Amino acid sequence: MPVIGYATTSASGQILQHLQRQGEATVKELATVLGVSTTAAREHLVHLQAEGLVTVRAERYGPGRPRLIYMLSDEAHSRSPKQYDRLINGLLRELIALEGPDKVGELLERVSRRLANEYADRMAGSDVPERLGELRRLLEQRGVPAEVAESGDSIRLFACPFYDIAQDHPEVCSMERQMIEFVLGEKLQLESTIREGSHTCRFVVQSGVIPLVPVQSE
């Protein structure tokens, strides 16, 4: 099983795993874990620091050089496996049981507006193709590869940010569509979804339909 992107059998993976379990360690301690020299262990740490996965602090005990203590960075913690999908699935099931599907639909629409607000202030361009291009850039910053059609009237997402949740709650796909509609100020049709086995999620601007009023920041 990989540890923050590294195989547990690799030197970097062993260092990360040790820091996960112990919280912190010195070069000497990590060299012992790896069964290598402190120089070799330090080389691996330099690489992990360059990757932004390990940070270091100095501790001084009396005269002499301070002791360096290594630990996982915030970036490393953010890459650790999460159980968000299971939590959100459980919350949606309970909400449906308590409030009914209509209430959950209203909730997801509010979420889509909040997500749209994260993009709205950063959108540039006055026409649909330009705004689609800017949306593509913002989505890719979020880790969702996307492509705008040459015709400038549709966008394809090559990854689903809510894939596991959408398997049980397809209404999440509508939430993503609504979010993009609010950002663009245009009505969209969802023509294909990764959830249903397509290679992409494809959103097409519906020509001749009255545009939406762009979402306003709250």
Z-matrix of the N, CA and C atoms (Angstrom, degrees):
N
C 1 1.470
C 2 1.526 1 109.42
N 3 1.328 2 119.04 1 130.66
C 4 1.456 3 120.45 2 -179.50
C 5 1.525 4 112.73 3 -69.26
N 6 1.330 5 116.20 4 150.73
C 7 1.452 6 122.11 5 175.98
C 8 1.521 7 107.49 6 -116.02
N 9 1.325 8 116.28 7 104.52
C 10 1.465 9 122.10 8 179.78
C 11 1.528 10 110.13 9 51.47
N 12 1.317 11 116.24 10 44.99
C 13 1.454 12 120.78 11 175.23
C 14 1.510 13 115.49 12 92.23
N 15 1.328 14 119.37 13 -2.47
C 16 1.458 15 122.52 14 -179.53
C 17 1.528 16 110.19 15 -121.31
N 18 1.323 17 116.42 16 140.38
C 19 1.463 18 120.59 17 177.15
C 20 1.523 19 109.55 18 -63.75
N 21 1.332 20 116.99 19 142.48
C 22 1.464 21 121.09 20 -178.39
C 23 1.524 22 112.09 21 -63.97
N 24 1.334 23 116.20 22 -20.21
C 25 1.472 24 119.52 23 179.66
C 26 1.525 25 112.41 24 -83.62
N 27 1.328 26 117.93 25 -13.90
C 28 1.461 27 120.56 26 179.79
C 29 1.523 28 109.99 27 -80.24
N 30 1.312 29 115.99 28 159.87
C 31 1.459 30 120.45 29 179.58
C 32 1.528 31 110.90 30 -61.94
N 33 1.335 32 116.08 31 -43.99
C 34 1.471 33 119.54 32 179.59
C 35 1.517 34 110.52 33 -63.70
N 36 1.332 35 116.54 34 -40.85
C 37 1.455 36 120.47 35 178.78
C 38 1.514 37 112.21 36 -62.91
N 39 1.332 38 116.79 37 -39.68
C 40 1.467 39 120.64 38 178.87
C 41 1.525 40 111.21 39 -66.69
N 42 1.324 41 116.58 40 -38.81
C 43 1.465 42 120.04 41 177.45
C 44 1.525 43 110.36 42 -63.29
N 45 1.334 44 116.17 43 -48.40
C 46 1.462 45 120.22 44 -178.81
C 47 1.523 46 111.42 45 -62.63
N 48 1.336 47 115.78 46 -41.04
C 49 1.455 48 119.68 47 179.32
C 50 1.530 49 110.76 48 -64.37
N 51 1.327 50 117.04 49 -42.22
C 52 1.470 51 120.69 50 178.71
C 53 1.523 52 110.52 51 -62.54
N 54 1.328 53 117.17 52 -43.22
C 55 1.468 54 120.50 53 -179.83
C 56 1.521 55 111.27 54 -67.94
N 57 1.344 56 117.26 55 -34.16
C 58 1.462 57 120.20 56 175.06
C 59 1.523 58 110.91 57 -60.21
N 60 1.320 59 115.82 58 -43.50
C 61 1.463 60 120.48 59 -173.93
C 62 1.528 61 113.14 60 -82.07
N 63 1.336 62 115.91 61 -35.90
C 64 1.460 63 119.72 62 -175.11
C 65 1.523 64 113.42 63 -98.61
N 66 1.315 65 117.10 64 -19.49
C 67 1.458 66 120.55 65 179.97
C 68 1.517 67 113.42 66 92.72
N 69 1.327 68 116.57 67 -42.83
C 70 1.465 69 120.30 68 -179.92
C 71 1.523 70 108.86 69 -160.95
N 72 1.337 71 116.43 70 166.33
C 73 1.460 72 120.80 71 -179.68
C 74 1.519 73 109.46 72 -167.06
N 75 1.313 74 115.83 73 157.89
C 76 1.460 75 122.41 74 174.77
C 77 1.531 76 108.72 75 -92.47
N 78 1.320 77 115.70 76 168.78
C 79 1.463 78 120.67 77 176.61
C 80 1.526 79 110.01 78 -60.17
N 81 1.314 80 116.32 79 -41.64
C 82 1.460 81 120.37 80 -178.82
C 83 1.523 82 111.09 81 -61.91
N 84 1.322 83 116.62 82 -42.96
C 85 1.468 84 120.55 83 179.66
C 86 1.526 85 110.68 84 -64.27
N 87 1.322 86 116.66 85 -41.62
C 88 1.458 87 120.47 86 -179.41
C 89 1.529 88 111.02 87 -69.95
N 90 1.311 89 117.05 88 -34.39
C 91 1.470 90 120.41 89 176.66
C 92 1.526 91 109.60 90 -62.20
N 93 1.334 92 116.73 91 -39.25
C 94 1.463 93 121.02 92 177.89
C 95 1.517 94 111.00 93 -65.09
N 96 1.339 95 116.28 94 -41.86
C 97 1.465 96 121.08 95 178.78
C 98 1.526 97 110.02 96 -60.54
N 99 1.330 98 116.81 97 -42.73
C 100 1.462 99 121.37 98 -176.99
C 101 1.528 100 112.66 99 -81.72
N 102 1.330 101 116.23 100 -21.50
C 103 1.460 102 119.53 101 -175.41
C 104 1.509 103 112.20 102 73.32
N 105 1.344 104 115.93 103 36.07
C 106 1.467 105 121.23 104 -179.55
C 107 1.519 106 108.85 105 -130.71
N 108 1.312 107 116.03 106 178.24
C 109 1.461 108 120.54 107 177.30
C 110 1.524 109 110.48 108 -74.07
N 111 1.330 110 115.98 109 161.97
C 112 1.465 111 119.33 110 177.69
C 113 1.523 112 110.77 111 -64.67
N 114 1.326 113 117.27 112 -31.55
C 115 1.468 114 120.49 113 177.65
C 116 1.521 115 110.64 114 -63.33
N 117 1.327 116 117.09 115 -43.81
C 118 1.462 117 121.12 116 179.41
C 119 1.527 118 110.52 117 -66.80
N 120 1.332 119 116.82 118 -40.90
C 121 1.459 120 120.48 119 178.92
C 122 1.524 121 110.49 120 -63.36
N 123 1.333 122 115.65 121 -39.58
C 124 1.471 123 120.01 122 -179.98
C 125 1.533 124 110.85 123 -64.75
N 126 1.322 125 117.34 124 -35.58
C 127 1.465 126 120.43 125 178.20
C 128 1.526 127 110.78 126 -62.61
N 129 1.326 128 116.43 127 -41.80
C 130 1.471 129 119.70 128 177.41
C 131 1.528 130 110.71 129 -64.98
N 132 1.311 131 117.20 130 -38.37
C 133 1.461 132 120.86 131 179.58
C 134 1.524 133 111.37 132 -66.77
N 135 1.322 134 116.74 133 -39.06
C 136 1.466 135 120.43 134 177.27
C 137 1.529 136 109.99 135 -60.00
N 138 1.338 137 116.04 136 -41.65
C 139 1.467 138 120.40 137 178.23
C 140 1.522 139 110.62 138 -63.42
N 141 1.328 140 117.29 139 -45.13
C 142 1.463 141 120.78 140 -178.56
C 143 1.528 142 111.44 141 -67.71
N 144 1.331 143 116.74 142 -32.69
C 145 1.461 144 119.66 143 174.91
C 146 1.523 145 110.66 144 -66.42
N 147 1.342 146 115.88 145 -40.57
C 148 1.469 147 119.82 146 178.13
C 149 1.522 148 111.01 147 -63.39
N 150 1.340 149 116.50 148 -31.62
C 151 1.465 150 121.06 149 177.30
C 152 1.526 151 111.78 150 -77.50
N 153 1.319 152 116.69 151 -8.47
C 154 1.461 153 120.56 152 -179.52
C 155 1.510 154 113.89 153 79.64
N 156 1.345 155 117.68 154 17.27
C 157 1.463 156 121.47 155 -175.63
C 158 1.524 157 113.29 156 -98.20
N 159 1.320 158 116.84 157 -19.44
C 160 1.458 159 121.14 158 -177.98
C 161 1.523 160 108.85 159 -128.86
N 162 1.320 161 115.73 160 139.81
C 163 1.461 162 121.38 161 175.37
C 164 1.524 163 108.49 162 -123.42
N 165 1.314 164 116.85 163 167.21
C 166 1.466 165 120.43 164 -174.06
C 167 1.526 166 110.19 165 -140.87
N 168 1.329 167 115.18 166 147.26
C 169 1.467 168 120.39 167 172.40
C 170 1.518 169 108.40 168 -132.77
N 171 1.308 170 115.67 169 155.60
C 172 1.462 171 120.98 170 -179.17
C 173 1.521 172 109.84 171 -103.83
N 174 1.335 173 115.71 172 134.95
C 175 1.451 174 121.90 173 175.86
C 176 1.531 175 108.16 174 -120.10
N 177 1.322 176 115.70 175 130.24
C 178 1.457 177 119.76 176 -177.96
C 179 1.525 178 109.89 177 -111.07
N 180 1.316 179 115.79 178 128.04
C 181 1.462 180 122.60 179 175.66
C 182 1.531 181 107.88 180 -123.18
N 183 1.305 182 115.85 181 95.49
C 184 1.464 183 119.82 182 179.69
C 185 1.518 184 111.30 183 73.37
N 186 1.339 185 116.14 184 -161.26
C 187 1.475 186 120.84 185 -177.92
C 188 1.520 187 110.96 186 -71.87
N 189 1.324 188 115.18 187 164.61
C 190 1.456 189 119.53 188 179.18
C 191 1.518 190 112.19 189 100.50
N 192 1.312 191 114.78 190 -178.81
C 193 1.453 192 120.35 191 -177.31
C 194 1.526 193 110.40 192 -70.67
N 195 1.330 194 118.35 193 144.13
C 196 1.468 195 120.18 194 178.58
C 197 1.531 196 110.81 195 -70.33
N 198 1.320 197 116.12 196 156.62
C 199 1.459 198 121.65 197 177.55
C 200 1.523 199 108.47 198 -89.63
N 201 1.326 200 116.98 199 132.58
C 202 1.461 201 121.50 200 -179.58
C 203 1.522 202 109.51 201 -92.24
N 204 1.326 203 114.73 202 129.44
C 205 1.462 204 121.96 203 -179.69
C 206 1.523 205 108.50 204 -114.66
N 207 1.327 206 116.47 205 125.86
C 208 1.468 207 121.78 206 -177.82
C 209 1.525 208 110.49 207 -103.30
N 210 1.333 209 115.16 208 146.16
C 211 1.464 210 121.55 209 179.74
C 212 1.521 211 108.96 210 -152.82
N 213 1.326 212 116.10 211 167.09
C 214 1.460 213 120.52 212 177.68
C 215 1.525 214 110.12 213 -70.52
N 216 1.317 215 116.21 214 143.90
C 217 1.465 216 121.75 215 177.45
C 218 1.531 217 109.90 216 -84.11
N 219 1.320 218 115.82 217 169.93
C 220 1.465 219 120.31 218 175.01
C 221 1.525 220 110.68 219 -60.48
N 222 1.333 221 115.89 220 -35.82
C 223 1.465 222 120.21 221 178.64
C 224 1.522 223 110.84 222 -61.99
N 225 1.329 224 117.31 223 -41.80
C 226 1.463 225 121.00 224 178.79
C 227 1.518 226 110.82 225 -63.62
N 228 1.326 227 116.53 226 -42.60
C 229 1.468 228 119.66 227 178.84
C 230 1.522 229 111.19 228 -63.26
N 231 1.338 230 116.68 229 -36.43
C 232 1.465 231 119.67 230 -178.94
C 233 1.519 232 111.76 231 -69.10
N 234 1.347 233 117.46 232 -22.79
C 235 1.462 234 120.96 233 179.81
C 236 1.522 235 112.83 234 -89.20
N 237 1.310 236 117.38 235 -7.59
C 238 1.457 237 119.93 236 -178.75
C 239 1.529 238 109.58 237 -66.05
N 240 1.341 239 117.72 238 149.43
C 241 1.469 240 120.49 239 -179.52
C 242 1.523 241 111.19 240 -57.38
N 243 1.324 242 115.40 241 137.00
C 244 1.456 243 121.43 242 179.21
C 245 1.535 244 109.53 243 -117.49
N 246 1.310 245 115.65 244 163.17
C 247 1.458 246 121.82 245 177.51
C 248 1.527 247 110.46 246 -112.32
N 249 1.345 248 116.11 247 31.15
C 250 1.455 249 119.72 248 -176.54
C 251 1.528 250 111.93 249 -60.86
N 252 1.352 251 116.41 250 -41.36
C 253 1.456 252 119.45 251 -176.48
C 254 1.525 253 111.26 252 -60.73
N 255 1.316 254 117.13 253 -44.84
C 256 1.460 255 120.41 254 179.01
C 257 1.516 256 110.98 255 -63.72
N 258 1.333 257 116.14 256 -40.68
C 259 1.460 258 120.29 257 179.59
C 260 1.519 259 110.81 258 -63.45
N 261 1.344 260 116.81 259 -48.08
C 262 1.465 261 120.40 260 -177.39
C 263 1.516 262 110.80 261 -66.39
N 264 1.341 263 117.65 262 -40.36
C 265 1.461 264 120.04 263 176.36
C 266 1.518 265 110.66 264 -58.73
N 267 1.330 266 116.25 265 -44.44
C 268 1.459 267 120.17 266 179.39
C 269 1.515 268 111.82 267 -63.29
N 270 1.335 269 116.83 268 -42.50
C 271 1.466 270 120.46 269 179.14
C 272 1.528 271 111.44 270 -63.22
N 273 1.345 272 117.15 271 -42.70
C 274 1.461 273 119.82 272 -179.99
C 275 1.522 274 111.38 273 -65.29
N 276 1.333 275 117.47 274 -40.03
C 277 1.469 276 119.91 275 177.55
C 278 1.529 277 111.31 276 -61.29
N 279 1.349 278 115.86 277 -42.99
C 280 1.460 279 119.35 278 179.83
C 281 1.526 280 111.36 279 -67.49
N 282 1.347 281 116.50 280 -39.03
C 283 1.470 282 119.56 281 178.60
C 284 1.527 283 111.69 282 -63.71
N 285 1.339 284 116.29 283 -41.18
C 286 1.463 285 119.96 284 178.19
C 287 1.515 286 110.04 285 -63.46
N 288 1.339 287 116.58 286 -41.62
C 289 1.465 288 120.45 287 -179.64
C 290 1.524 289 111.35 288 -66.39
N 291 1.325 290 117.26 289 -37.96
C 292 1.464 291 120.91 290 -176.27
C 293 1.523 292 113.38 291 -84.74
N 294 1.337 293 116.74 292 -41.12
C 295 1.461 294 121.16 293 -170.84
C 296 1.526 295 113.85 294 -111.42
N 297 1.336 296 117.24 295 -19.91
C 298 1.454 297 119.96 296 -177.83
C 299 1.516 298 111.90 297 94.37
N 300 1.334 299 117.21 298 158.54
C 301 1.474 300 120.91 299 -176.02
C 302 1.527 301 113.82 300 -63.90
N 303 1.336 302 118.04 301 -32.08
C 304 1.471 303 119.49 302 -179.63
C 305 1.527 304 110.97 303 -63.61
N 306 1.323 305 115.64 304 -42.19
C 307 1.461 306 119.73 305 -179.53
C 308 1.520 307 110.33 306 -65.44
N 309 1.331 308 116.47 307 -38.39
C 310 1.458 309 120.50 308 178.16
C 311 1.525 310 109.81 309 -65.78
N 312 1.352 311 116.48 310 -37.40
C 313 1.461 312 119.91 311 176.76
C 314 1.523 313 111.38 312 -60.63
N 315 1.341 314 116.73 313 -41.43
C 316 1.461 315 120.69 314 177.62
C 317 1.533 316 110.48 315 -63.96
N 318 1.320 317 115.47 316 -40.58
C 319 1.459 318 119.97 317 179.74
C 320 1.528 319 111.00 318 -62.79
N 321 1.337 320 117.14 319 -44.82
C 322 1.460 321 120.70 320 -179.50
C 323 1.526 322 111.30 321 -65.75
N 324 1.339 323 116.86 322 -32.56
C 325 1.464 324 118.81 323 176.53
C 326 1.529 325 110.22 324 -65.70
N 327 1.330 326 116.76 325 -39.73
C 328 1.467 327 119.84 326 177.10
C 329 1.522 328 110.63 327 -63.79
N 330 1.326 329 116.13 328 -39.44
C 331 1.465 330 120.27 329 177.83
C 332 1.527 331 110.12 330 -63.40
N 333 1.331 332 116.74 331 -42.70
C 334 1.463 333 120.32 332 -179.92
C 335 1.530 334 110.78 333 -61.81
N 336 1.336 335 117.25 334 -36.16
C 337 1.468 336 119.77 335 177.92
C 338 1.535 337 110.76 336 -68.70
N 339 1.315 338 116.23 337 -38.71
C 340 1.463 339 118.59 338 178.78
C 341 1.530 340 110.80 339 -66.48
N 342 1.344 341 116.15 340 -40.76
C 343 1.465 342 119.19 341 176.37
C 344 1.526 343 110.51 342 -62.34
N 345 1.326 344 115.79 343 -40.95
C 346 1.465 345 120.24 344 179.78
C 347 1.523 346 111.26 345 -61.71
N 348 1.341 347 115.89 346 -36.84
C 349 1.463 348 119.23 347 179.57
C 350 1.518 349 112.05 348 -62.12
N 351 1.344 350 116.56 349 -28.21
C 352 1.455 351 119.75 350 178.34
C 353 1.524 352 111.74 351 -67.45
N 354 1.329 353 116.06 352 -24.94
C 355 1.464 354 121.14 353 -178.82
C 356 1.531 355 112.74 354 -100.38
N 357 1.328 356 116.38 355 -32.78
C 358 1.462 357 121.10 356 -167.79
C 359 1.521 358 112.89 357 -54.37
N 360 1.329 359 116.84 358 -45.49
C 361 1.461 360 119.98 359 -176.46
C 362 1.523 361 112.63 360 -70.75
N 363 1.340 362 116.94 361 -13.94
C 364 1.472 363 120.63 362 -177.79
C 365 1.524 364 111.85 363 -103.02
N 366 1.323 365 116.64 364 0.13
C 367 1.460 366 120.16 365 -178.52
C 368 1.520 367 110.39 366 -78.49
N 369 1.329 368 115.46 367 135.55
C 370 1.459 369 121.68 368 176.83
C 371 1.516 370 108.14 369 -121.80
N 372 1.326 371 116.02 370 159.87
C 373 1.466 372 119.62 371 178.73
C 374 1.508 373 111.41 372 98.07
N 375 1.313 374 115.45 373 144.40
C 376 1.453 375 120.33 374 -175.93
C 377 1.517 376 113.22 375 -102.27
N 378 1.351 377 118.08 376 -20.68
C 379 1.463 378 118.50 377 -179.54
C 380 1.525 379 110.66 378 -108.19
N 381 1.323 380 115.52 379 168.36
C 382 1.468 381 121.21 380 -173.71
C 383 1.528 382 112.80 381 -60.49
N 384 1.353 383 120.29 382 -48.09
C 385 1.464 384 119.00 383 -179.47
C 386 1.527 385 113.23 384 -58.15
N 387 1.346 386 117.06 385 -40.69
C 388 1.453 387 119.72 386 179.61
C 389 1.523 388 111.13 387 -65.65
N 390 1.344 389 115.93 388 -41.06
C 391 1.463 390 119.60 389 -179.04
C 392 1.526 391 110.98 390 -70.34
N 393 1.324 392 116.85 391 -34.61
C 394 1.464 393 119.83 392 174.91
C 395 1.524 394 110.40 393 -63.97
N 396 1.336 395 116.39 394 -40.07
C 397 1.454 396 120.33 395 178.13
C 398 1.514 397 111.86 396 -63.29
N 399 1.325 398 115.97 397 -41.06
C 400 1.461 399 119.71 398 178.34
C 401 1.527 400 110.56 399 -68.24
N 402 1.334 401 116.60 400 -38.84
C 403 1.461 402 120.45 401 177.24
C 404 1.529 403 110.65 402 -61.89
N 405 1.340 404 116.50 403 -41.59
C 406 1.467 405 119.80 404 177.54
C 407 1.522 406 110.85 405 -57.61
N 408 1.327 407 116.44 406 -44.03
C 409 1.462 408 120.67 407 -179.41
C 410 1.528 409 110.62 408 -63.35
N 411 1.318 410 117.16 409 -42.74
C 412 1.453 411 120.98 410 -179.14
C 413 1.528 412 111.69 411 -68.29
N 414 1.331 413 116.65 412 -38.22
C 415 1.464 414 120.02 413 177.41
C 416 1.523 415 110.93 414 -64.14
N 417 1.323 416 116.31 415 -40.78
C 418 1.467 417 119.46 416 -179.09
C 419 1.524 418 111.09 417 -68.52
N 420 1.314 419 117.66 418 -30.56
C 421 1.459 420 120.39 419 173.28
C 422 1.523 421 110.21 420 -63.88
N 423 1.326 422 116.08 421 -27.86
C 424 1.461 423 122.69 422 179.49
C 425 1.525 424 111.86 423 -85.45
N 426 1.349 425 115.68 424 -1.03
C 427 1.457 426 120.17 425 178.49
C 428 1.510 427 114.22 426 91.32
N 429 1.348 428 117.35 427 15.59
C 430 1.460 429 121.55 428 179.94
C 431 1.532 430 108.30 429 -112.75
N 432 1.339 431 118.95 430 101.84
C 433 1.464 432 120.27 431 179.13
C 434 1.526 433 110.81 432 -63.52
N 435 1.305 434 116.51 433 137.48
C 436 1.465 435 120.97 434 -175.78
C 437 1.515 436 110.49 435 -145.35
N 438 1.326 437 115.50 436 164.56
C 439 1.468 438 121.53 437 -178.61
C 440 1.519 439 108.74 438 -147.73
N 441 1.334 440 115.85 439 133.38
C 442 1.462 441 121.63 440 176.40
C 443 1.522 442 108.60 441 -96.03
N 444 1.328 443 117.08 442 134.69
C 445 1.461 444 121.25 443 179.38
C 446 1.522 445 110.36 444 -63.41
N 447 1.344 446 116.06 445 150.01
C 448 1.464 447 120.12 446 179.18
C 449 1.519 448 111.27 447 -59.21
N 450 1.327 449 116.36 448 -29.66
C 451 1.465 450 120.58 449 178.74
C 452 1.519 451 111.87 450 -70.46
N 453 1.336 452 117.27 451 -15.52
C 454 1.458 453 121.14 452 177.34
C 455 1.508 454 114.24 453 74.12
N 456 1.340 455 117.50 454 19.33
C 457 1.467 456 119.44 455 -177.27
C 458 1.527 457 113.01 456 -119.69
N 459 1.321 458 117.84 457 9.25
C 460 1.466 459 119.94 458 179.94
C 461 1.521 460 110.00 459 -156.44
N 462 1.320 461 114.54 460 161.24
C 463 1.463 462 121.07 461 177.58
C 464 1.515 463 108.26 462 -137.97
N 465 1.336 464 115.64 463 141.09
C 466 1.465 465 121.62 464 178.40
C 467 1.523 466 109.28 465 -115.95
N 468 1.317 467 116.17 466 135.00
C 469 1.452 468 122.54 467 175.44
C 470 1.528 469 108.07 468 -105.79
N 471 1.332 470 116.75 469 126.91
C 472 1.456 471 121.07 470 -176.36
C 473 1.526 472 112.97 471 -93.15
N 474 1.307 473 116.67 472 4.40
C 475 1.467 474 121.54 473 175.35
C 476 1.517 475 107.45 474 -149.27
N 477 1.317 476 115.69 475 147.29
C 478 1.462 477 121.14 476 178.69
C 479 1.517 478 108.78 477 -102.62
N 480 1.339 479 118.75 478 115.58
C 481 1.465 480 120.32 479 -179.49
C 482 1.521 481 113.60 480 -68.69
N 483 1.353 482 116.32 481 -13.10
C 484 1.471 483 120.64 482 -178.46
C 485 1.526 484 110.98 483 -124.32
N 486 1.343 485 116.85 484 32.78
C 487 1.464 486 120.91 485 -170.09
C 488 1.523 487 113.10 486 -55.17
N 489 1.322 488 118.30 487 -53.51
C 490 1.460 489 120.81 488 -176.19
C 491 1.530 490 111.75 489 -63.42
N 492 1.328 491 116.30 490 -39.92
C 493 1.462 492 119.87 491 -179.68
C 494 1.524 493 110.71 492 -68.60
N 495 1.337 494 116.90 493 -39.81
C 496 1.465 495 121.41 494 -177.56
C 497 1.523 496 112.49 495 -65.07
N 498 1.340 497 118.35 496 -22.27
C 499 1.459 498 119.60 497 178.80
C 500 1.525 499 110.88 498 -61.00
N 501 1.316 500 117.13 499 -38.70
C 502 1.466 501 121.76 500 179.92
C 503 1.517 502 113.04 501 -96.73
N 504 1.339 503 116.55 502 -20.88
C 505 1.464 504 120.33 503 -175.38
C 506 1.527 505 109.46 504 -134.12
N 507 1.346 506 117.48 505 80.89
C 508 1.468 507 120.55 506 -178.14
C 509 1.520 508 113.52 507 -61.02
N 510 1.339 509 116.90 508 -17.15
C 511 1.460 510 119.01 509 178.21
C 512 1.520 511 112.10 510 -63.25
N 513 1.333 512 116.76 511 -17.53
C 514 1.461 513 120.35 512 175.91
C 515 1.525 514 110.60 513 -64.53
N 516 1.345 515 117.19 514 -30.75
C 517 1.469 516 120.43 515 176.63
C 518 1.523 517 110.13 516 -63.11
N 519 1.337 518 116.09 517 -38.06
C 520 1.465 519 120.17 518 177.43
C 521 1.524 520 110.33 519 -66.09
N 522 1.322 521 116.55 520 -34.94
C 523 1.461 522 120.42 521 178.04
C 524 1.522 523 110.47 522 -61.14
N 525 1.358 524 116.40 523 -44.11
C 526 1.467 525 120.29 524 179.35
C 527 1.526 526 110.56 525 -64.81
N 528 1.346 527 116.71 526 -41.40
C 529 1.462 528 120.27 527 178.19
C 530 1.526 529 110.26 528 -61.86
N 531 1.343 530 117.03 529 -45.56
C 532 1.457 531 120.26 530 -179.90
C 533 1.528 532 110.95 531 -62.30
N 534 1.328 533 116.29 532 -39.07
C 535 1.463 534 119.23 533 179.34
C 536 1.522 535 110.43 534 -59.50
N 537 1.341 536 116.78 535 -45.56
C 538 1.463 537 120.29 536 -179.25
C 539 1.529 538 110.16 537 -67.18
N 540 1.340 539 116.86 538 -37.59
C 541 1.473 540 120.16 539 177.24
C 542 1.521 541 110.25 540 -60.42
N 543 1.320 542 117.37 541 -45.73
C 544 1.460 543 120.91 542 -178.60
C 545 1.526 544 111.06 543 -63.14
N 546 1.323 545 116.48 544 -37.33
C 547 1.474 546 120.13 545 179.96
C 548 1.523 547 110.89 546 -69.09
N 549 1.333 548 116.42 547 -44.15
C 550 1.465 549 121.08 548 -176.38
C 551 1.524 550 112.99 549 -79.60
N 552 1.348 551 116.04 550 -27.83
C 553 1.453 552 119.58 551 -172.08
C 554 1.512 553 111.97 552 74.43
N 555 1.344 554 116.70 553 25.60
C 556 1.459 555 122.86 554 -178.54
C 557 1.526 556 110.08 555 -134.66
N 558 1.349 557 116.09 556 147.34
C 559 1.457 558 120.44 557 174.06
C 560 1.527 559 109.62 558 -75.24
N 561 1.332 560 116.11 559 141.38
C 562 1.455 561 121.61 560 -178.69
C 563 1.518 562 110.87 561 -125.66
N 564 1.315 563 114.42 562 154.32
C 565 1.456 564 121.18 563 171.05
C 566 1.523 565 108.20 564 -114.88
N 567 1.328 566 116.06 565 129.91
C 568 1.460 567 121.34 566 177.52
C 569 1.522 568 107.62 567 -87.98
N 570 1.346 569 116.50 568 106.22
C 571 1.458 570 120.62 569 -172.34
C 572 1.523 571 113.65 570 -92.57
N 573 1.303 572 119.05 571 -23.37
C 574 1.467 573 121.33 572 177.52
C 575 1.511 574 108.41 573 -154.32
N 576 1.338 575 116.30 574 152.50
C 577 1.453 576 120.68 575 179.72
C 578 1.524 577 110.43 576 -136.50
N 579 1.304 578 115.06 577 146.85
C 580 1.459 579 121.12 578 174.64
C 581 1.524 580 109.62 579 -65.33
N 582 1.320 581 115.98 580 -33.50
C 583 1.465 582 120.63 581 179.66
C 584 1.524 583 111.97 582 -57.76
N 585 1.332 584 116.08 583 -33.81
C 586 1.463 585 120.74 584 -177.50
C 587 1.524 586 112.57 585 -94.29
N 588 1.341 587 116.90 586 9.59
C 589 1.456 588 119.99 587 174.60
C 590 1.512 589 115.69 588 104.34
N 591 1.334 590 117.88 589 -2.24
C 592 1.459 591 120.33 590 178.29
C 593 1.525 592 110.17 591 -75.51
N 594 1.328 593 115.43 592 160.12
C 595 1.467 594 120.11 593 178.10
C 596 1.518 595 111.49 594 -72.46
N 597 1.334 596 117.01 595 -25.09
C 598 1.462 597 121.18 596 -177.08
C 599 1.525 598 110.59 597 -140.36
N 600 1.330 599 114.62 598 164.46
C 601 1.467 600 121.58 599 165.32
C 602 1.534 601 105.94 600 -99.47
N 603 1.339 602 116.76 601 119.62
C 604 1.468 603 121.03 602 -174.63
C 605 1.526 604 110.01 603 -114.67
N 606 1.333 605 115.10 604 123.94
C 607 1.453 606 122.46 605 179.59
C 608 1.530 607 108.25 606 -113.51
N 609 1.337 608 116.01 607 126.23
C 610 1.468 609 121.39 608 -176.73
C 611 1.517 610 109.54 609 -117.67
N 612 1.351 611 115.49 610 131.75
C 613 1.460 612 120.62 611 176.59
C 614 1.518 613 108.58 612 -67.82
N 615 1.313 614 117.00 613 130.41
C 616 1.455 615 122.05 614 -179.32
C 617 1.528 616 109.55 615 -86.62
N 618 1.333 617 116.04 616 104.81
C 619 1.457 618 120.72 617 -179.54
C 620 1.524 619 110.20 618 -68.80
N 621 1.312 620 115.14 619 143.72
C 622 1.459 621 120.13 620 178.52
C 623 1.508 622 113.76 621 84.24
N 624 1.334 623 117.26 622 -1.46
C 625 1.456 624 120.88 623 179.21
C 626 1.520 625 108.76 624 -97.18
N 627 1.327 626 116.78 625 141.16
C 628 1.459 627 120.60 626 179.97
C 629 1.522 628 109.92 627 -61.26
N 630 1.353 629 118.37 628 125.88
C 631 1.456 630 120.23 629 -177.83
C 632 1.530 631 111.88 630 -62.65
N 633 1.309 632 115.56 631 156.00
C 634 1.458 633 121.59 632 173.79
C 635 1.519 634 108.99 633 -75.17
N 636 1.322 635 115.85 634 157.18
C 637 1.452 636 120.17 635 169.67
C 638 1.527 637 106.95 636 -77.76
N 639 1.342 638 118.85 637 121.95
C 640 1.460 639 120.42 638 -178.36
C 641 1.530 640 111.61 639 -52.80
N 642 1.305 641 115.71 640 143.77
C 643 1.472 642 120.55 641 -178.15
C 644 1.510 643 110.16 642 -65.24
N 645 1.310 644 115.29 643 141.48
C 646 1.457 645 121.51 644 178.67
C 647 1.516 646 109.73 645 -101.74
N 648 1.312 647 116.65 646 141.96
C 649 1.461 648 120.67 647 177.62
C 650 1.527 649 109.78 648 -63.76
N 651 1.353 650 115.41 649 139.36
C 652 1.457 651 119.56 650 -179.64
C 653 1.517 652 110.21 651 -88.04
